[in-house]
Amino acid sequence: MNQLIILPPAAKYLKKIKDSTLKLKFQHTIDQIIENPFHGEKKTGDLSGVYGVDFHYNKTSYELAYRIIIKDNTYVIVILAGTRENFYEQLKRYM
């Protein structure tokens, strides 16, 4: 069974979401990642080792960035969640 870890920046963003449909979309995306950690697109360059999943809701693009660590179990670590605008700059600053 894959383990899920949500880091504080992602948890803070997800907690602030008021729109229940948007929350469900994020939850569905996270469920897909837990089921198949390699579901997302593998990033290159500065973000090597990071996977990203994007989806659209209400004419806005949203992103979810995560890492996969395989030891005794498979750990999916959600690093950051948010709108696509300035997302990768924020991710690079955090990392």
N, CA, C and O atoms as CSV, one atom per row, in Angstrom:
chain,resi,resn,atom,element,x,y,z
A,1,MET,N,N,0.833,-1.186,0.000
A,1,MET,CA,C,0.000,0.000,0.000
A,1,MET,C,C,0.875,1.247,0.000
A,1,MET,O,O,1.822,1.341,0.781
A,2,ASN,N,N,0.572,2.179,-0.850
A,2,ASN,CA,C,1.331,3.418,-0.936
A,2,ASN,C,C,0.940,4.367,0.201
A,2,ASN,O,O,-0.237,4.504,0.536
A,3,GLN,N,N,1.929,5.004,0.773
A,3,GLN,CA,C,1.724,5.943,1.870
A,3,GLN,C,C,1.702,7.371,1.325
A,3,GLN,O,O,2.471,7.698,0.421
A,4,LEU,N,N,0.840,8.209,1.858
A,4,LEU,CA,C,0.726,9.596,1.433
A,4,LEU,C,C,1.242,10.522,2.524
A,4,LEU,O,O,0.878,10.392,3.693
A,5,ILE,N,N,2.099,11.465,2.122
A,5,ILE,CA,C,2.590,12.504,3.017
A,5,ILE,C,C,2.327,13.836,2.315
A,5,ILE,O,O,2.711,14.024,1.160
A,6,ILE,N,N,1.676,14.748,3.014
A,6,ILE,CA,C,1.407,16.065,2.440
A,6,ILE,C,C,2.226,17.084,3.217
A,6,ILE,O,O,2.042,17.245,4.423
A,7,LEU,N,N,3.131,17.775,2.527
A,7,LEU,CA,C,3.976,18.773,3.169
A,7,LEU,C,C,3.175,20.043,3.482
A,7,LEU,O,O,2.145,20.291,2.856
A,8,PRO,N,N,3.638,20.843,4.442
A,8,PRO,CA,C,2.887,22.021,4.890
A,8,PRO,C,C,2.418,22.989,3.799
A,8,PRO,O,O,1.281,23.453,3.883
A,9,PRO,N,N,3.225,23.324,2.776
A,9,PRO,CA,C,2.710,24.265,1.766
A,9,PRO,C,C,1.476,23.723,1.032
A,9,PRO,O,O,0.537,24.471,0.760
A,10,ALA,N,N,1.480,22.446,0.720
A,10,ALA,CA,C,0.334,21.843,0.032
A,10,ALA,C,C,-0.851,21.738,0.988
A,10,ALA,O,O,-1.986,22.018,0.603
A,11,ALA,N,N,-0.597,21.342,2.216
A,11,ALA,CA,C,-1.680,21.206,3.197
A,11,ALA,C,C,-2.351,22.549,3.450
A,11,ALA,O,O,-3.574,22.622,3.574
A,12,LYS,N,N,-1.561,23.599,3.526
A,12,LYS,CA,C,-2.103,24.940,3.762
A,12,LYS,C,C,-3.017,25.361,2.617
A,12,LYS,O,O,-4.103,25.893,2.845
A,13,TYR,N,N,-2.568,25.120,1.381
A,13,TYR,CA,C,-3.391,25.492,0.224
A,13,TYR,C,C,-4.680,24.671,0.183
A,13,TYR,O,O,-5.764,25.216,-0.024
A,14,LEU,N,N,-4.558,23.376,0.379
A,14,LEU,CA,C,-5.733,22.500,0.316
A,14,LEU,C,C,-6.732,22.819,1.425
A,14,LEU,O,O,-7.940,22.694,1.221
A,15,LYS,N,N,-6.249,23.225,2.580
A,15,LYS,CA,C,-7.132,23.558,3.688
A,15,LYS,C,C,-7.924,24.840,3.411
A,15,LYS,O,O,-9.055,24.984,3.876
A,16,LYS,N,N,-7.330,25.774,2.651
A,16,LYS,CA,C,-7.983,27.053,2.373
A,16,LYS,C,C,-9.058,26.982,1.296
A,16,LYS,O,O,-9.822,27.933,1.137
A,17,ILE,N,N,-9.137,25.886,0.557
A,17,ILE,CA,C,-10.110,25.776,-0.540
A,17,ILE,C,C,-11.526,25.726,0.036
A,17,ILE,O,O,-11.839,24.886,0.880
A,18,LYS,N,N,-12.364,26.632,-0.431
A,18,LYS,CA,C,-13.754,26.688,0.048
A,18,LYS,C,C,-14.719,25.977,-0.897
A,18,LYS,O,O,-15.750,25.466,-0.458
A,19,ASP,N,N,-14.398,25.940,-2.184
A,19,ASP,CA,C,-15.253,25.329,-3.202
A,19,ASP,C,C,-15.192,23.803,-3.064
A,19,ASP,O,O,-14.136,23.202,-3.261
A,20,SER,N,N,-16.317,23.186,-2.728
A,20,SER,CA,C,-16.335,21.732,-2.472
A,20,SER,C,C,-16.029,20.919,-3.733
A,20,SER,O,O,-15.415,19.856,-3.646
A,21,THR,N,N,-16.450,21.406,-4.898
A,21,THR,CA,C,-16.157,20.685,-6.140
A,21,THR,C,C,-14.660,20.690,-6.424
A,21,THR,O,O,-14.104,19.678,-6.852
A,22,LEU,N,N,-14.009,21.822,-6.189
A,22,LEU,CA,C,-12.566,21.915,-6.389
A,22,LEU,C,C,-11.840,21.002,-5.401
A,22,LEU,O,O,-10.865,20.344,-5.766
A,23,LYS,N,N,-12.305,20.959,-4.161
A,23,LYS,CA,C,-11.712,20.053,-3.171
A,23,LYS,C,C,-11.817,18.607,-3.625
A,23,LYS,O,O,-10.871,17.831,-3.485
A,24,LEU,N,N,-12.978,18.250,-4.170
A,24,LEU,CA,C,-13.163,16.884,-4.667
A,24,LEU,C,C,-12.235,16.584,-5.837
A,24,LEU,O,O,-11.729,15.468,-5.955
A,25,LYS,N,N,-12.006,17.573,-6.708
A,25,LYS,CA,C,-11.082,17.372,-7.833
A,25,LYS,C,C,-9.663,17.107,-7.326
A,25,LYS,O,O,-8.978,16.209,-7.816
A,26,PHE,N,N,-9.229,17.900,-6.337
A,26,PHE,CA,C,-7.907,17.661,-5.755
A,26,PHE,C,C,-7.862,16.280,-5.092
A,26,PHE,O,O,-6.877,15.557,-5.237
A,27,GLN,N,N,-8.920,15.913,-4.368
A,27,GLN,CA,C,-8.959,14.613,-3.709
A,27,GLN,C,C,-8.899,13.477,-4.727
A,27,GLN,O,O,-8.204,12.484,-4.515
A,28,HIS,N,N,-9.626,13.627,-5.829
A,28,HIS,CA,C,-9.615,12.618,-6.884
A,28,HIS,C,C,-8.209,12.501,-7.490
A,28,HIS,O,O,-7.741,11.395,-7.762
A,29,THR,N,N,-7.553,13.619,-7.697
A,29,THR,CA,C,-6.193,13.612,-8.243
A,29,THR,C,C,-5.235,12.929,-7.275
A,29,THR,O,O,-4.397,12.132,-7.696
A,30,ILE,N,N,-5.348,13.227,-5.998
A,30,ILE,CA,C,-4.494,12.589,-4.997
A,30,ILE,C,C,-4.762,11.084,-4.926
A,30,ILE,O,O,-3.830,10.293,-4.781
A,31,ASP,N,N,-6.029,10.692,-5.029
A,31,ASP,CA,C,-6.369,9.265,-5.036
A,31,ASP,C,C,-5.743,8.555,-6.230
A,31,ASP,O,O,-5.259,7.430,-6.100
A,32,GLN,N,N,-5.749,9.205,-7.395
A,32,GLN,CA,C,-5.118,8.628,-8.584
A,32,GLN,C,C,-3.619,8.445,-8.377
A,32,GLN,O,O,-3.043,7.436,-8.783
A,33,ILE,N,N,-2.997,9.436,-7.739
A,33,ILE,CA,C,-1.556,9.374,-7.494
A,33,ILE,C,C,-1.228,8.257,-6.510
A,33,ILE,O,O,-0.239,7.547,-6.693
A,34,ILE,N,N,-2.037,8.092,-5.479
A,34,ILE,CA,C,-1.802,7.018,-4.504
A,34,ILE,C,C,-1.937,5.657,-5.186
A,34,ILE,O,O,-1.146,4.747,-4.936
A,35,GLU,N,N,-2.934,5.528,-6.040
A,35,GLU,CA,C,-3.154,4.267,-6.748
A,35,GLU,C,C,-2.014,3.974,-7.724
A,35,GLU,O,O,-1.540,2.840,-7.797
A,36,ASN,N,N,-1.573,4.985,-8.473
A,36,ASN,CA,C,-0.491,4.828,-9.433
A,36,ASN,C,C,0.448,6.029,-9.308
A,36,ASN,O,O,0.204,7.063,-9.930
A,37,PRO,N,N,1.522,5.912,-8.512
A,37,PRO,CA,C,2.408,7.048,-8.273
A,37,PRO,C,C,3.041,7.634,-9.541
A,37,PRO,O,O,3.421,8.804,-9.556
A,38,PHE,N,N,3.154,6.840,-10.589
A,38,PHE,CA,C,3.785,7.326,-11.817
A,38,PHE,C,C,2.763,7.910,-12.783
A,38,PHE,O,O,3.037,8.035,-13.977
A,39,HIS,N,N,1.590,8.267,-12.275
A,39,HIS,CA,C,0.494,8.843,-13.057
A,39,HIS,C,C,0.878,10.202,-13.647
A,39,HIS,O,O,0.496,10.520,-14.773
A,40,GLY,N,N,1.622,10.994,-12.898
A,40,GLY,CA,C,1.954,12.356,-13.310
A,40,GLY,C,C,3.080,12.418,-14.321
A,40,GLY,O,O,3.686,11.408,-14.680
A,41,GLU,N,N,3.337,13.629,-14.765
A,41,GLU,CA,C,4.393,13.890,-15.742
A,41,GLU,C,C,5.696,14.162,-14.994
A,41,GLU,O,O,5.740,15.008,-14.101
A,42,LYS,N,N,6.757,13.443,-15.361
A,42,LYS,CA,C,8.050,13.613,-14.720
A,42,LYS,C,C,8.705,14.897,-15.207
A,42,LYS,O,O,8.799,15.133,-16.411
A,43,LYS,N,N,9.154,15.722,-14.277
A,43,LYS,CA,C,9.789,16.996,-14.609
A,43,LYS,C,C,11.282,16.796,-14.815
A,43,LYS,O,O,11.864,15.822,-14.337
A,44,THR,N,N,11.891,17.728,-15.528
A,44,THR,CA,C,13.322,17.656,-15.814
A,44,THR,C,C,14.000,18.947,-15.364
A,44,THR,O,O,13.341,19.874,-14.892
A,45,GLY,N,N,15.304,18.996,-15.512
A,45,GLY,CA,C,16.057,20.201,-15.176
A,45,GLY,C,C,16.110,20.444,-13.685
A,45,GLY,O,O,16.424,19.540,-12.910
A,46,ASP,N,N,15.799,21.675,-13.280
A,46,ASP,CA,C,15.831,22.049,-11.862
A,46,ASP,C,C,14.884,21.207,-11.022
A,46,ASP,O,O,15.119,21.002,-9.831
A,47,LEU,N,N,13.823,20.725,-11.633
A,47,LEU,CA,C,12.792,19.976,-10.910
A,47,LEU,C,C,12.901,18.469,-11.137
A,47,LEU,O,O,11.912,17.747,-11.012
A,48,SER,N,N,14.080,18.005,-11.463
A,48,SER,CA,C,14.294,16.584,-11.685
A,48,SER,C,C,13.895,15.788,-10.448
A,48,SER,O,O,14.255,16.153,-9.329
A,49,GLY,N,N,13.160,14.717,-10.645
A,49,GLY,CA,C,12.692,13.888,-9.541
A,49,GLY,C,C,11.306,14.264,-9.041
A,49,GLY,O,O,10.751,13.593,-8.171
A,50,VAL,N,N,10.752,15.328,-9.586
A,50,VAL,CA,C,9.420,15.784,-9.188
A,50,VAL,C,C,8.436,15.399,-10.285
A,50,VAL,O,O,8.751,15.475,-11.473
A,51,TYR,N,N,7.249,14.986,-9.876
A,51,TYR,CA,C,6.173,14.672,-10.811
A,51,TYR,C,C,5.094,15.733,-10.658
A,51,TYR,O,O,4.916,16.302,-9.581
A,52,GLY,N,N,4.388,15.988,-11.729
A,52,GLY,CA,C,3.328,16.981,-11.681
A,52,GLY,C,C,2.070,16.494,-12.377
A,52,GLY,O,O,2.133,15.807,-13.397
A,53,VAL,N,N,0.931,16.857,-11.815
A,53,VAL,CA,C,-0.372,16.547,-12.404
A,53,VAL,C,C,-1.123,17.864,-12.498
A,53,VAL,O,O,-1.146,18.647,-11.549
A,54,ASP,N,N,-1.735,18.100,-13.643
A,54,ASP,CA,C,-2.534,19.313,-13.774
A,54,ASP,C,C,-3.949,18.964,-14.195
A,54,ASP,O,O,-4.200,17.935,-14.822
A,55,PHE,N,N,-4.865,19.849,-13.835
A,55,PHE,CA,C,-6.260,19.700,-14.252
A,55,PHE,C,C,-6.881,21.088,-14.329
A,55,PHE,O,O,-6.359,22.053,-13.771
A,56,HIS,N,N,-7.990,21.167,-15.023
A,56,HIS,CA,C,-8.687,22.436,-15.203
A,56,HIS,C,C,-10.023,22.386,-14.478
A,56,HIS,O,O,-10.721,21.373,-14.479
A,57,TYR,N,N,-10.352,23.511,-13.861
A,57,TYR,CA,C,-11.646,23.653,-13.204
A,57,TYR,C,C,-12.052,25.120,-13.265
A,57,TYR,O,O,-11.285,26.005,-12.885
A,58,ASN,N,N,-13.246,25.361,-13.741
A,58,ASN,CA,C,-13.804,26.707,-13.780
A,58,ASN,C,C,-12.872,27.701,-14.489
A,58,ASN,O,O,-12.629,28.802,-13.996
A,59,LYS,N,N,-12.357,27.290,-15.653
A,59,LYS,CA,C,-11.485,28.103,-16.509
A,59,LYS,C,C,-10.145,28.449,-15.858
A,59,LYS,O,O,-9.505,29.427,-16.245
A,60,THR,N,N,-9.718,27.661,-14.879
A,60,THR,CA,C,-8.447,27.872,-14.203
A,60,THR,C,C,-7.674,26.558,-14.200
A,60,THR,O,O,-8.246,25.487,-13.998
A,61,SER,N,N,-6.369,26.655,-14.427
A,61,SER,CA,C,-5.508,25.474,-14.378
A,61,SER,C,C,-4.930,25.321,-12.974
A,61,SER,O,O,-4.484,26.292,-12.364
A,62,TYR,N,N,-4.945,24.097,-12.477
A,62,TYR,CA,C,-4.404,23.788,-11.162
A,62,TYR,C,C,-3.311,22.735,-11.311
A,62,TYR,O,O,-3.353,21.909,-12.223
A,63,GLU,N,N,-2.341,22.773,-10.414
A,63,GLU,CA,C,-1.210,21.848,-10.438
A,63,GLU,C,C,-1.041,21.194,-9.071
A,63,GLU,O,O,-1.418,21.743,-8.036
A,64,LEU,N,N,-0.467,20.015,-9.112
A,64,LEU,CA,C,-0.112,19.284,-7.905
A,64,LEU,C,C,1.265,18.690,-8.163
A,64,LEU,O,O,1.442,17.928,-9.114
A,65,ALA,N,N,2.243,19.031,-7.329
A,65,ALA,CA,C,3.603,18.522,-7.493
A,65,ALA,C,C,3.898,17.540,-6.371
A,65,ALA,O,O,3.540,17.771,-5.216
A,66,TYR,N,N,4.555,16.443,-6.726
A,66,TYR,CA,C,4.847,15.420,-5.721
A,66,TYR,C,C,6.119,14.667,-6.068
A,66,TYR,O,O,6.604,14.717,-7.198
A,67,ARG,N,N,6.644,13.976,-5.083
A,67,ARG,CA,C,7.817,13.123,-5.239
A,67,ARG,C,C,7.447,11.715,-4.843
A,67,ARG,O,O,6.509,11.499,-4.077
A,68,ILE,N,N,8.185,10.763,-5.366
A,68,ILE,CA,C,7.987,9.357,-5.026
A,68,ILE,C,C,9.265,8.853,-4.376
A,68,ILE,O,O,10.352,8.994,-4.935
A,69,ILE,N,N,9.130,8.268,-3.196
A,69,ILE,CA,C,10.275,7.659,-2.518
A,69,ILE,C,C,9.920,6.202,-2.270
A,69,ILE,O,O,8.898,5.892,-1.658
A,70,ILE,N,N,10.776,5.316,-2.754
A,70,ILE,CA,C,10.534,3.885,-2.595
A,70,ILE,C,C,11.588,3.327,-1.645
A,70,ILE,O,O,12.777,3.286,-1.963
A,71,LYS,N,N,11.129,2.901,-0.482
A,71,LYS,CA,C,11.994,2.232,0.497
A,71,LYS,C,C,11.310,0.921,0.834
A,71,LYS,O,O,11.118,0.089,-0.053
A,72,ASP,N,N,10.937,0.713,2.082
A,72,ASP,CA,C,10.174,-0.480,2.445
A,72,ASP,C,C,8.785,-0.412,1.817
A,72,ASP,O,O,8.265,-1.411,1.321
A,73,ASN,N,N,8.202,0.760,1.846
A,73,ASN,CA,C,6.926,1.046,1.201
A,73,ASN,C,C,7.158,2.116,0.140
A,73,ASN,O,O,8.256,2.658,0.016
A,74,THR,N,N,6.126,2.405,-0.609
A,74,THR,CA,C,6.199,3.513,-1.554
A,74,THR,C,C,5.549,4.719,-0.897
A,74,THR,O,O,4.396,4.662,-0.468
A,75,TYR,N,N,6.298,5.807,-0.825
A,75,TYR,CA,C,5.791,7.035,-0.227
A,75,TYR,C,C,5.562,8.059,-1.327
A,75,TYR,O,O,6.444,8.316,-2.147
A,76,VAL,N,N,4.382,8.633,-1.334
A,76,VAL,CA,C,4.056,9.718,-2.248
A,76,VAL,C,C,4.020,10.979,-1.400
A,76,VAL,O,O,3.197,11.103,-0.492
A,77,ILE,N,N,4.916,11.916,-1.699
A,77,ILE,CA,C,5.028,13.135,-0.913
A,77,ILE,C,C,4.514,14.300,-1.756
A,77,ILE,O,O,5.154,14.700,-2.728
A,78,VAL,N,N,3.366,14.837,-1.382
A,78,VAL,CA,C,2.798,15.989,-2.086
A,78,VAL,C,C,3.518,17.225,-1.580
A,78,VAL,O,O,3.452,17.559,-0.397
A,79,ILE,N,N,4.208,17.899,-2.491
A,79,ILE,CA,C,5.041,19.040,-2.132
A,79,ILE,C,C,4.244,20.340,-2.155
A,79,ILE,O,O,4.288,21.128,-1.210
A,80,LEU,N,N,3.515,20.550,-3.250
A,80,LEU,CA,C,2.846,21.826,-3.443
A,80,LEU,C,C,1.595,21.633,-4.275
A,80,LEU,O,O,1.560,20.786,-5.168
A,81,ALA,N,N,0.574,22.411,-3.986
A,81,ALA,CA,C,-0.664,22.410,-4.756
A,81,ALA,C,C,-1.060,23.863,-4.956
A,81,ALA,O,O,-0.801,24.713,-4.104
A,82,GLY,N,N,-1.692,24.137,-6.090
A,82,GLY,CA,C,-2.139,25.507,-6.325
A,82,GLY,C,C,-2.496,25.759,-7.769
A,82,GLY,O,O,-2.548,24.841,-8.587
A,83,THR,N,N,-2.741,27.022,-8.065
A,83,THR,CA,C,-3.048,27.398,-9.449
A,83,THR,C,C,-1.765,27.389,-10.255
A,83,THR,O,O,-0.670,27.481,-9.701
A,84,ARG,N,N,-1.906,27.281,-11.548
A,84,ARG,CA,C,-0.757,27.171,-12.450
A,84,ARG,C,C,0.086,28.447,-12.478
A,84,ARG,O,O,1.283,28.399,-12.761
A,85,GLU,N,N,-0.537,29.578,-12.187
A,85,GLU,CA,C,0.158,30.861,-12.238
A,85,GLU,C,C,1.285,30.898,-11.202
A,85,GLU,O,O,1.037,30.775,-10.002
A,86,ASN,N,N,2.514,31.065,-11.670
A,86,ASN,CA,C,3.724,31.129,-10.829
A,86,ASN,C,C,3.967,29.863,-10.011
A,86,ASN,O,O,4.728,29.889,-9.044
A,87,PHE,N,N,3.339,28.773,-10.384
A,87,PHE,CA,C,3.437,27.535,-9.611
A,87,PHE,C,C,4.867,27.014,-9.562
A,87,PHE,O,O,5.371,26.685,-8.489
A,88,TYR,N,N,5.525,26.936,-10.721
A,88,TYR,CA,C,6.856,26.340,-10.760
A,88,TYR,C,C,7.908,27.235,-10.121
A,88,TYR,O,O,8.900,26.729,-9.596
A,89,GLU,N,N,7.718,28.556,-10.151
A,89,GLU,CA,C,8.624,29.453,-9.444
A,89,GLU,C,C,8.514,29.227,-7.938
A,89,GLU,O,O,9.523,29.185,-7.235
A,90,GLN,N,N,7.281,29.082,-7.447
A,90,GLN,CA,C,7.072,28.800,-6.025
A,90,GLN,C,C,7.690,27.457,-5.643
A,90,GLN,O,O,8.310,27.322,-4.588
A,91,LEU,N,N,7.511,26.475,-6.513
A,91,LEU,CA,C,8.059,25.144,-6.246
A,91,LEU,C,C,9.578,25.183,-6.181
A,91,LEU,O,O,10.173,24.572,-5.294
A,92,LYS,N,N,10.211,25.889,-7.103
A,92,LYS,CA,C,11.666,25.993,-7.091
A,92,LYS,C,C,12.162,26.711,-5.838
A,92,LYS,O,O,13.180,26.323,-5.264
A,93,ARG,N,N,11.455,27.751,-5.412
A,93,ARG,CA,C,11.849,28.458,-4.182
A,93,ARG,C,C,11.721,27.546,-2.970
A,93,ARG,O,O,12.580,27.556,-2.088
A,94,TYR,N,N,10.658,26.761,-2.926
A,94,TYR,CA,C,10.448,25.868,-1.784
A,94,TYR,C,C,11.525,24.787,-1.710
A,94,TYR,O,O,11.999,24.434,-0.630
A,95,MET,N,N,11.896,24.279,-2.867
A,95,MET,CA,C,12.860,23.188,-2.888
A,95,MET,C,C,14.267,23.731,-2.696
A,95,MET,O,O,15.229,22.963,-2.684
